[in-house]
Amino acid sequence: MRKLSYVITFLAVVVSLIVTILSLQRVDWLVVKTPEILHTQITVRYGLTTLSYDCRPFPKRVQDGCEEENSGFCAAWTSAGYAVEISIGFAVLALFAILIGVSTGSRRRRIWKAVAGLVALQSVMQIVAFAIVTDTMRTGAFPTFEDAKPGTGYVFNTFAWIFSAVIATGVVVTGVFADKGHKWAAGNRAYRRIDA
C-alpha cells in the first residue's frame, strides 16, 4: 500500500481513538430526567464509570445492589466499560503497527492485514459496549433506566464504532487492491506477478 494510504489511516484511527476516549470519559451515556414536580426536575446522568448526580463511581457494590438484586446489571455495565478500554488498547496497537509498518517497503506491503484486524477489533469491542448499554436501557435492567435516553457519550461511542468499521473496511479494500497490483492502491512499486 502507498504511504499516503497509511497516513490517512493513521489520522483516521487517531480521530477514532480520541472520540472513543471522550466517550469513555463522558458521564452521560444514559440520561434520566424525572417528571417536573413543583417546577423542579432532577436529571441523573450515567457514565460507564461515574454517576453524575452523586459524583461517585458507578456501579457500587452496596449502594447499587451489585451483590444481590442488580448483580447481572452491574456485571454487564462494568463489562461495557472494560470493552471500551480494550478498544482503546486496540486503537493504540493499530497506530503502533502503522508506525512500524511504514518503515520499509516490504513491511508496508504486508502490515495492512494487521492494521485492518486491529481496527476491526477496536470496532467490535465498541459494538459490545454499545450493545450492552442499549440492552440495559431497552430492558430497564437498572431501576431508574425505564425513562433513560441516550446521551452524548452513547452518541460518541456509536460514531466511533461506525467510523472504525469504515476505516477497517477501507484498509482491507485498499490492501486487497494493492496486492493485486492496482497502481492507485500500491503506488509506483506495485507487485507484479512473473508468469512462467
C-alpha positions in Angstrom: 0.0 0.0 0.0 1.0 3.6 -0.5 2.4 5.7 2.3 -0.4 8.1 1.7 -2.9 5.4 2.5 -1.2 4.7 5.8 -1.1 8.4 6.7 -4.8 8.7 6.0 -5.4 5.5 8.1 -3.2 6.8 10.9 -5.1 10.1 11.1 -8.5 8.4 10.9 -7.5 6.0 13.7 -6.3 8.9 15.8 -9.7 10.6 15.4 -11.5 7.3 16.3 -9.2 6.9 19.3 -10.0 10.5 20.5 -13.7 10.0 20.1 -13.5 6.7 22.0 -11.6 8.2 24.9 -14.1 11.1 25.0 -17.0 8.6 25.1 -15.4 6.7 27.9 -14.8 9.9 30.0 -18.3 11.2 29.4 -20.7 10.8 32.3 -23.8 11.0 30.1 -24.1 7.6 28.3 -27.7 7.5 29.6 -29.7 10.4 30.9 -32.7 10.1 33.1 -34.9 13.1 33.7 -37.6 12.9 36.3 -41.1 14.4 35.7 -41.3 18.1 36.7 -42.8 18.5 40.2 -43.2 22.0 41.7 -41.1 23.5 38.9 -38.2 21.1 39.8 -36.8 18.5 37.5 -34.0 16.1 38.5 -31.5 15.0 35.8 -29.3 12.0 36.5 -26.5 11.1 34.1 -25.0 7.6 34.0 -21.5 7.2 32.6 -19.7 3.8 32.2 -17.8 4.5 35.4 -19.5 7.5 37.1 -22.9 8.6 38.3 -23.2 12.4 37.9 -26.0 13.1 40.3 -23.9 12.0 43.3 -20.5 12.4 41.6 -19.5 8.9 42.6 -18.2 5.8 40.9 -21.0 3.7 39.3 -22.0 1.0 39.9 -21.0 0.4 43.5 -21.4 -2.9 45.3 -23.6 -1.9 48.2 -25.2 1.3 47.0 -26.4 0.0 43.7 -27.2 -3.6 44.9 -24.5 -5.3 42.9 -24.2 -8.1 45.4 -27.9 -9.1 45.3 -30.7 -7.9 43.0 -28.7 -6.0 40.5 -25.7 -8.3 40.1 -26.3 -9.1 36.5 -26.7 -5.4 35.6 -23.5 -4.5 37.5 -21.5 -7.2 35.7 -22.8 -6.1 32.3 -22.3 -2.4 32.9 -18.8 -2.9 34.2 -18.1 -5.2 31.2 -19.2 -2.4 28.8 -16.6 -0.1 30.5 -13.9 -2.7 30.1 -14.8 -3.3 26.4 -14.3 0.4 25.7 -11.0 0.4 27.5 -9.9 -2.7 25.5 -11.0 -0.9 22.2 -8.7 2.0 23.2 -5.8 -0.6 23.5 -6.5 -2.0 20.1 -6.5 1.5 18.6 -3.1 2.3 20.2 -1.8 -1.0 18.8 -3.1 -0.2 15.3 -1.3 3.2 15.5 1.9 1.5 16.6 1.6 -1.1 13.8 1.2 1.7 11.2 4.3 3.4 12.5 6.4 0.2 12.4 4.9 -0.9 9.1 5.7 2.2 7.1 9.4 2.0 7.9 10.2 -0.4 5.0 8.6 -1.2 1.7 8.3 -5.0 2.3 6.6 -4.4 5.7 4.4 -1.8 4.1 3.1 -4.4 1.7 2.1 -6.8 4.5 1.2 -4.7 7.5 -2.2 -3.7 6.2 -3.7 -7.0 7.4 -2.6 -6.4 11.0 -3.8 -2.8 10.9 -7.2 -3.8 9.5 -7.5 -6.6 12.1 -6.7 -4.3 15.0 -9.1 -1.6 13.9 -11.8 -4.2 13.3 -11.2 -5.5 16.9 -11.4 -1.9 18.1 -14.8 -1.6 16.4 -16.0 -4.9 17.7 -15.2 -4.0 21.3 -17.1 -0.7 20.9 -20.0 -2.6 19.5 -20.0 -4.8 22.5 -20.2 -1.8 24.8 -22.9 -0.2 22.6 -24.9 -3.5 22.7 -24.7 -3.9 26.5 -25.7 -0.3 27.2 -28.5 -0.4 24.6 -29.8 -3.7 26.1 -29.8 -2.3 29.7 -31.6 0.8 28.5 -34.1 -1.1 26.5 -34.9 -3.6 29.2 -34.7 -1.2 32.1 -32.2 -3.5 33.8 -31.5 -0.9 36.5 -34.4 0.5 38.4 -34.1 4.1 37.1 -33.5 3.1 33.4 -37.1 2.9 32.4 -37.1 6.5 31.3 -33.5 6.7 30.2 -32.5 8.3 26.9 -29.1 8.0 25.1 -26.7 10.8 26.0 -23.6 12.3 24.4 -21.2 9.6 25.5 -23.5 7.0 23.8 -23.6 9.0 20.6 -19.8 9.4 20.7 -19.4 5.6 21.1 -21.9 5.0 18.2 -19.9 7.3 15.9 -16.6 5.7 17.0 -17.6 2.1 16.2 -19.2 3.0 12.9 -16.1 5.1 11.9 -13.8 2.3 13.0 -15.7 -0.2 10.9 -15.4 2.1 7.9 -11.7 2.5 8.5 -11.2 -1.3 8.7 -13.2 -1.8 5.5 -11.2 0.9 3.7 -7.9 -0.6 4.8 -9.0 -4.1 3.6 -10.2 -2.8 0.2 -7.0 -0.8 -0.4 -4.8 -3.7 0.8 -6.5 -6.2 -1.5 -6.2 -3.9 -4.5 -2.6 -3.2 -3.6 -1.9 -6.9 -3.5 -3.5 -7.3 -6.9 -1.1 -4.6 -8.3 -3.5 -1.7 -8.8 -1.5 1.4 -9.1 -3.9 3.7 -7.2 -3.5 1.4 -4.2 0.0 0.1 -4.5 1.8 3.1 -5.9 4.8 3.0 -8.3 6.3 -0.1 -6.8 3.3 -2.4 -7.3 3.9 -6.1 -7.0 3.7 -7.7 -10.4 3.5 -11.5 -10.8 6.0 -13.1 -13.1 4.2 -15.6 -15.3 6.3 -18.6 -16.2 
